[in-house]
Amino acid sequence: MFDWWKRLDPESSGLAAMTREFGQMLVDGRNMFEAASNALYGGTDPEVIRQSLFETDRRINAVEVKIRRAIVVHGTVHGTADLAPCLVLMSLVKDAERIGDYAKNIFDLAVQSDSWKEKSVQDDLIALKDRISTLMNSTRRAFEEQDDQGAHQALSEADRITDKCDAHIVPIVQGKASQVQAALTVLAYRYNKRVAAHCSNILTSIVMPVDQLDYLDEPKIDHD
C-alpha cells in the first residue's frame, strides 16, 4: 500500500516525520489502554493515572491534526500521484486516535464501578488485555516495516480476539447476571473488541487495496 514511502527520499516532504509520529500515536494508545485496563481490573487507583492518561490523549489528538496537515501539504506538492495512500493514511490516524478514546472509556468504567465480583471474569480480562497489548505492538511494527506476513499474522490474532469478546458478550446479554455486573462486563469486552478492531483497520492498509480498507471491521456473515 505505501510503496510511495519507500520511493521517496525519507528526508523530504516530511515523510519520515509522518511515519514516526503515526508510530508514536500507536505507542501512546497502547500505553493508555494498558493504564486504563490496570485501573479497571488490575487494582491501580484511577486518580493516580488520570492526569497522565488525559495528557496522552491530548497529545494523540494533536498529532492526528499535525499528520493530517502534513498530508494536505504533501498532496499539494506531489499532486494526484499519491492521492490514494494519502487518503488511506488520513483514515488510519483516525483509527489510532479512536484507540485512545476507547482507553478513556475503559478508564471511565474504572472510575464508575466497584471492584469485580467474579474473579474468573477479571482474570480473563487481564489475559485479554495482555493479548491486545501485544497485538498493538505487532500492529505498529508491521506498519512501520510494511511487513505483509506480520500483518496477516496480527490480523488473525485480532480476529480471534474479537470473536472471543463476542463469545463472552452474547451469553451475558441473554443470561441472568446481576444488572450492574453484566453491564460492566459487557462494556469491558466491547471496548476491548473495538481496540482490536481498530488495530485490524490499520493492518488492512498493509495487505489490502484501498477499496477494501476496514473491510474486516464488517459484521461476520454466516454462510452455512
Phi, psi and omega in degrees: 000316187252045177299332181295335176295324183280333182284327185276156174297120184298344179268359183254158169063016180070013186296313180298322180294317179300317181298312180297318184290323176295318177300323178292326174302317180292321177297313180296320178297319177297317180297318177298315181298315181295316181296315180295319179296319178297327177289326184284314183224020178243356176096357178291136176293120182304326183291337179292327184256355187305306185298314180297319181299312184284332173294319177295320178299318178295325178293318177301315180297320180294321179292323176303313179298318182297315180296318180297321176297318180296323178296318179298316179297315180300315180297324179294320183284319188259356176074204188279351184301325182253022185299312185298307180296330177296318179295321179296313180298325176301322179287321185294324180294332175291320176300316180297321180292324182291330176302317176298321179297318179290329173298320177295323176299317178297319177299317179301321177298321179296322181289322190268349188244160172276182180293158181293140179266337182252108183298323182296321178292317179302313181297321181294319180291326176296316178296322179294320177302317180295320179295318181291322177300317177296320178300317181296322177293319178295323178297313179299314183295317180296322180291312183297326181265355186048053186265103181300312182297315178298323179294317179298318179296318179293322177298320178298319178293319177300321179295318178296322180294314180295322176297320179298317180298315178299322181296334178273325185291312188300311180298327180292315180298325183271351186267199186236029177295160179302146188301315183292312182295322179295316180297317180298315182293316180299314180297320180298313178294322180297314181294322176297318178299318183292324176298314178297322181294323177291327172298318178301316180302317180294319181293328180297336180295338182275325192245353184237154174291167186303319186291346180251013175300135180075006186297333180287351180274359179280153178300144178288146180249131177275115184268358184280000000 
